[in-house]
């Protein structure tokens, strides 16, 4: 199913130059981590990318999550890119790896929150690393 398509050819992998938002989120239990960047135009996610660390399941969930988010309005992505939606996009994950979908959802939410906060206080973008 979709899982193997995302695993063999991950979408949106990498880092975007001059992103409008950046977030890193990890799981202390399995030590997996995702670093995400995003470019937004007119409140629509134009480009989104990630750098995975460790597990192929996390990479695959991040690929699915970014695919679901790209092209959506920020507010819609916040509501619709969930662990259940990621799991469904991949055709179902084993119970032992569902936490990878939860990690991807949490990372996307953190990224969207960073964008929303930056929109409210745009001067902070100048101080990003």
C-alpha positions as CSV (number, residue, x, y, z in Angstrom):
1,X,0.0,0.0,0.0
2,X,0.9,3.7,0.5
3,X,3.4,2.8,3.3
4,X,5.8,1.3,0.8
5,X,5.5,4.2,-1.6
6,X,6.4,6.7,1.1
7,X,9.2,4.4,2.4
8,X,10.8,3.8,-1.0
9,X,10.4,7.4,-2.2
10,X,9.9,9.8,0.7
11,X,8.2,13.1,-0.3
12,X,9.3,16.5,0.9
13,X,12.6,15.4,2.5
14,X,15.2,18.1,3.1
15,X,15.4,21.6,4.5
16,X,14.0,24.8,3.0
17,X,16.1,28.0,2.7
18,X,14.5,31.0,4.4
19,X,11.5,29.2,5.9
20,X,8.6,31.0,7.5
21,X,8.5,28.4,10.3
22,X,10.9,25.9,11.8
23,X,10.3,23.2,14.4
24,X,12.1,20.2,15.9
25,X,10.3,17.6,17.8
26,X,11.4,14.3,19.2
27,X,10.3,11.2,21.1
28,X,12.3,10.6,24.3
29,X,11.3,6.9,24.3
30,X,12.6,5.9,20.9
31,X,14.9,8.9,20.3
32,X,13.4,9.6,16.9
33,X,13.3,13.2,15.9
34,X,12.0,15.4,13.1
35,X,13.2,18.8,12.0
36,X,10.6,20.6,9.8
37,X,10.7,23.8,7.8
38,X,7.8,25.4,5.9
39,X,7.1,28.3,3.5
40,X,3.6,29.8,3.6
41,X,2.0,32.2,1.1
42,X,-1.3,33.8,1.8
43,X,-1.8,31.4,4.7
44,X,-1.4,28.3,2.5
45,X,1.4,25.9,3.0
46,X,3.4,26.2,-0.3
47,X,6.4,24.2,0.7
48,X,7.1,21.9,3.6
49,X,10.1,19.7,4.2
50,X,11.6,17.6,7.0
51,X,14.9,16.0,8.1
52,X,14.3,12.7,9.9
53,X,16.6,11.2,12.5
54,X,16.6,7.4,13.2
55,X,13.7,5.2,12.2
56,X,12.3,4.5,8.8
57,X,8.8,4.4,10.3
58,X,9.2,8.0,11.4
59,X,10.6,9.0,8.0
60,X,7.5,7.4,6.4
61,X,5.1,9.1,8.7
62,X,6.7,12.5,8.2
63,X,6.5,11.9,4.4
64,X,2.7,11.2,4.7
65,X,2.2,14.1,7.2
66,X,3.9,16.7,4.9
67,X,2.0,15.4,1.9
68,X,-1.2,15.8,3.8
69,X,-0.3,19.4,4.9
70,X,1.1,20.8,1.7
71,X,-1.4,22.9,-0.2
72,X,-3.7,23.4,2.8
73,X,-4.4,26.5,4.7
74,X,-2.5,26.7,8.0
75,X,-5.7,26.5,10.1
76,X,-7.0,23.5,8.0
77,X,-3.7,21.6,8.4
78,X,-3.8,22.1,12.1
79,X,-7.2,20.4,12.2
80,X,-6.7,17.7,9.6
81,X,-3.1,16.4,9.9
82,X,-3.6,14.0,12.7
83,X,-2.0,10.7,13.7
84,X,-5.2,8.9,12.5
85,X,-5.0,10.7,9.1
86,X,-1.3,9.8,8.8
87,X,-2.1,6.2,9.7
88,X,-4.9,6.1,7.1
89,X,-2.7,7.7,4.4
90,X,-0.2,4.9,5.0
91,X,-2.7,2.1,4.9
92,X,-2.4,1.4,8.6
93,X,0.6,1.1,10.9
94,X,1.4,-1.8,13.3
95,X,0.3,-0.8,16.8
96,X,3.9,-0.9,17.9
97,X,4.7,2.0,15.5
98,X,1.6,4.1,15.8
99,X,3.7,6.5,18.0
100,X,5.6,7.5,14.9
101,X,2.4,8.9,13.5
102,X,1.8,10.7,16.8
103,X,5.4,12.1,16.6
104,X,4.7,13.4,13.1
105,X,1.4,15.0,14.1
106,X,3.1,16.7,17.1
107,X,6.0,17.9,14.9
108,X,3.5,19.4,12.4
109,X,1.5,21.1,15.2
110,X,4.7,22.6,16.6
111,X,5.7,23.8,13.1
112,X,2.3,25.4,12.6
113,X,2.4,27.0,16.0
114,X,5.8,28.5,15.2
115,X,4.3,30.0,12.0
116,X,1.3,31.4,13.9
117,X,3.5,33.0,16.6
118,X,5.8,34.4,13.9
119,X,2.8,35.9,12.1
120,X,1.9,37.7,15.3
121,X,5.4,38.8,16.0
122,X,7.2,39.0,12.6
123,X,10.2,40.9,14.0
124,X,11.3,37.6,15.7
125,X,12.0,36.0,12.3
126,X,15.1,38.2,12.0
127,X,16.6,36.4,15.0
128,X,16.1,32.8,13.7
129,X,19.1,30.6,13.3
